[in-house]
Amino acid sequence: MPVINVKMTHEDGGATLEQKEQLAKGITELFAKTFNGRGASSAVVIIEEVNTDNYAIGGKIVTQIRNEAKK
């Protein structure tokens, strides 16, 4: 059984349920196509939205980077 992890930033309210469903469907279809149909019915897609306060780039919290870019 394939387990596919997707991490993305949670910004501007995050992804909607419909967007997450479309993403999961698309990823599952791509996986099945790539592996000749294997795993399509048992694929698990885990979508994790990461708050921009919880990671950093170059030692700077991403929320700060985003705020500085808006100025």
C-alpha positions in Angstrom: 0.0 0.0 0.0 1.5 3.3 -1.0 1.6 6.1 1.5 2.1 9.5 0.0 2.9 12.5 2.2 2.3 16.0 1.0 3.5 19.0 3.1 2.4 22.5 2.1 2.2 25.8 3.8 -0.9 26.9 5.6 -1.4 30.4 4.4 -4.4 32.6 3.8 -6.8 30.2 5.4 -5.2 27.1 4.0 -6.5 24.7 1.3 -10.2 24.1 1.2 -11.6 20.6 1.6 -12.4 20.5 -2.1 -8.8 21.5 -3.0 -7.5 18.7 -0.8 -9.9 16.2 -2.4 -8.7 17.2 -5.9 -5.1 17.0 -4.8 -5.5 13.5 -3.3 -7.4 12.3 -6.4 -4.8 13.8 -8.8 -1.8 12.3 -6.8 -3.5 8.9 -6.6 -4.1 8.9 -10.3 -0.6 10.0 -11.1 0.8 7.3 -8.8 -1.4 4.6 -10.5 -0.4 5.8 -13.9 3.3 5.8 -13.1 3.2 2.3 -11.6 0.9 0.7 -14.2 -2.3 0.8 -12.1 -0.8 -0.6 -8.9 -1.8 1.0 -5.6 -4.7 3.1 -6.9 -7.3 1.5 -4.7 -5.2 1.4 -1.6 -3.2 4.6 -1.8 -3.1 6.7 1.3 -2.5 10.4 0.8 -1.6 12.4 3.9 -1.9 16.2 3.5 -0.1 18.2 6.2 -0.4 22.0 6.3 2.5 23.6 8.1 1.9 27.0 9.7 4.5 29.5 8.5 5.4 30.1 12.2 6.7 26.6 12.4 9.5 26.6 9.9 12.4 28.7 8.9 14.5 29.4 5.8 18.1 30.6 6.3 17.4 30.9 10.1 14.5 33.3 9.6 10.9 32.3 10.5 8.8 32.2 7.3 6.1 34.4 8.7 8.7 37.1 9.1 9.9 36.6 5.5 6.4 36.9 4.2 5.7 40.0 6.2 8.9 41.7 5.0 8.1 40.8 1.4 4.7 42.6 1.8 6.4 45.9 2.8 
